Amino acid sequence: MGSAAAAISSSLVQESFEELERQRELITSCTLLWKELSDHFSSMERDLQLRSESLRTKRQSLDLSTQSSLASLHRRELSIDGAVDLALAKVQERCDAALLALSSPASPVDNNNDTNDLPGKLRSFCTRMDSDAVWDLVVSKRKEVELLRSELPLALADCIDPAKFVMNAISKVFPVDRRPPAAAAKSPNDLGWACVLILESLVPVLADPELGTARPLVTRSVRERAREMANAWKEGLEQRGGIESAKPPDAHTFLQHVVTFGIVEKEDREFYRRLVASFAWRRQMPKLALSLGLEDSMADIIVELISKGQQLDAINFSYEAGLQDKFPPVPLLKSFLKDSKKATSSCSEDRNNSGQAVNNGSRKEQSALRSVMKCIEDHKLEAEFPLEGLQKRLENLEKAKVEKKRPSGGGPANKRTRANNGGPMPPAKAGRLTNNAYVSSFPATTTFVRSPSAHAAYPAAAPPYPYDRPAGHGVYGSRSPPAIRDPYAYPTEEVAAAALGASYPSAPMSYPAYCGYNNGLAGYSNGLTPGYQQAYYR
């Protein structure tokens, strides 16, 4: 009886403990589940707060943008009457000036080629609405581009219809080249610079007196014509193979044309972005990008430029867009210098590269150093990136370049080698005299002595001049002494003409070639020294 009660009590206790263990596991599982759910809801709450804050910020930005747009529209509405009155007054004033210019006899300024009269010529042609004359004048005065840049806006302001005048002027080459073949052959092929210059000069002329360049004062007919010209250029570009086939001046002209006449299309912004990124190295591209409405794409353009190794262009874009904090300039400058130096080092270490390739690599590094120094000066980064190290490196490269060009002490031009095995040759001998006696090849006052060769290298060779001098010199050995001009030596022109008129191929330009002995006669197959080689290029 007692043993049975003890067995029953022990089993109850064991069951009770098992039940407690199950309850403990259940409580632990519930605790973990609660913690997981709590973390999940906390994370969702934080995400909602962040999204709510982002939406609140965007709403505030949108409200500010809406208020700014409404204020701009209100200002435009108020400025319409004043702008119309001002435009009418300007048209009347320009019309009177044009009639006066047309009725007056031709001014001597028009026929004067003096550069100092360039402003007078521009204003005279613009007053008469002679777009062809202005175009020809601008193209012919490329060397005075800075003077044109300052005077063209003033001259275009005298036009009755500046927008139409400019479109007529650039229509010769944009969107397609319509010049006659004879005229196109006489003028340079690259006239995009002239189109860009004229279009840039028109921007301040068309600026609204109240809103500035944000709203160009262009009539509807002029705007439609400008849009047709832009569409024609895009169609021609697609036919030629797309953006990859576009020439930098033409692409620049197109973008400036779009900005000048205010015909930016929202659906073409991706096309604008690709053009800007493809020709980002042009100086005006950062400003054009903002004028084309690419503010939101500037960061992407900068990243693309960095990936293509155009760090300096990326710096210019970052400063124009105010993103220099997001894209610090100093690391970009160091990365650019590192890439240029690595390219130069790989070029110099490759044994398969010629000396010309190594020199080209050195010149590229010098150009990179100058570009970095210019970028530092333009953006006032001297405190963050001192110029002393760059200047020292540039001086070392220029010094090494000069030392490579400087001839060595012995001079490769004075070394004479045997044609068959490359060994040193005995002293040169003069031509045989009537008594078959050789004379010394070390005269005191001659550079070299000529002798009639079996090849007859010079058709009208002069007879040799014997000199009674010792046959050699202890200092020079088998080499010729320093060259001294001989009054009997051939002039440079005659030697070059004789060499060019030879019936057999001439020796390479870098070393004077010698022929060997032939039937006991020693002579030069080409008696040119390096000093005479420049005559080949005349």
Phi, psi and omega in degrees: 000312180293321180292324178295318179296321179295320180295319180295316181296321180292323178292322177297317179299318180296317178298320179298317178296320178297319178295319177298322179295321178294321178294321179296316178297322179295318179295319179297317179296318178296322179296314179296319179296319178297318179296319179296315178296320179298316178296321180297314180292325177296318178297318178296322179294318178295319178298318178296321178295318178296317179294321178297318178295320178296317178296322179295318179295316179297322179295318178296318178297318178296320178297316179296319178295320178295316178298319179295319179294317179297319178295320178296317177298321179295317178295321178297318179297320180288332184272354183298310182299315180294321179294320178296314178299318180295318179296318179296319179296318179294320179297317179295318179296316180291325178296316178298318180295322180291318178297321178295321180291323180288327181281336181278154178295161181301133181280144177295346178296327183294330183260007182265129182267008181290134181297330181295338180266010181300315177301320179295321178296314181301315182292324179294314180293320180292322178297323179275001181059038179266084185291326179296318180294321178295318179299312180298323180293317180296316181297323182281349184243044182294329180292338179258039187296326179292321176295319177298319182298327181273333185263335183299315179302321179294322180288319180295334178295342179273355179287148175292317178228088185299320182296313178296322180299315182291319179296322176295324183291315184275352182293348177295327185234354181225131008279344176229157181281112182255011181288150174297153181303322180294318180291323179293328180288329182282326184265160179296152181289326183269098177247011178299327180299322180292319177298314180297318180298315181292319179294320177296323180291338180281338185303308180293337180288324181271358185295139177292137181296337181260317186259353178075212184286353179295334178226099176288139179277090182234134179288164183295320180295319178294320180296319179294320178295319178296322179292323177296320178296319179295318179295323178296322179292320179295319178296318177296324178295318178296324178291331181274353176122008176094193186297329182298334181266359183286141175274141182306314180297323181292316178297319178297318178299317180299311182296318179293325177298316180296318181289318185298317184265005175063045182245035178293127180253133181295324181288347180260009184295326176295323176295317176299318182297319179294321178295316180297316180293328181288329183236041183292343182286348177285142193298325185274357187297319179302317179291321178298323180300317178291322179293335179276002179081030182259030181301318182286344182259001184296320180297319178294322178296318180297316178298319179295319179295320179296319180294334179269004179082018179257062185295323181294319176295323178297322178296317179298318179292321181294321179290323180292325181268357182074030182250024182292339175285325178284329179236083183302138186285325186297312176300326178292321177296316179295321178295320179296316178296321180296317180295317181294321179291323178295320179296320179293319181295317179295327179289320181284331181279341180284117183289340180284345180282143178279171178297327178295322178295320178296319178296321177297321177297320177296319179295323178295321178294320176298317178297321178296319179298316179295322179295320179295317178297321178295319179296319179297318180291322182294322184257012175055055182252019184298326180291326181273333182220091182298150183270350187299314181297321179293319179295321179294317178298319179295319178295321179295319179295319179293323178294318178295324178295319179293320181293327177293326180283338183286131181290153179283176185298312181288328180077119179296338181288339182267355181273132179243128182239150178286141186289333187275316184235005177078004180281168181293144180262156174292167180305143180297146181245146178282170179295157180292140173271185182294334179263013178060027179263134177279150176243168184290150175260014180240062175292155185285334188232028179229152178279314175206162181248132182270149174217143181296124182266161178293338179273350182053062184297327181242118184299326184245057183289141178276153179293148180290158179246115181283149177227139177266086180226160176301157185283343182206182181219138184292337184275317188270340180065236182271004180263159178282148177288173179306139185290133176234133184298129179260131180297340180263358183291158181288144174293160182301316183298318182292318180297317180296317181296319179295320181293320181290335181270007181293148183278344180246160184301141181279165180286162176304157186286340189274337183224143175286128184266147180236149173260164182271197179281144179219110181057037178082003180253129177256136179196173180263131172280340176209108186273026182271137169263165181305333180293338182265354187292337180293344179293340179294335186266003181281000000 
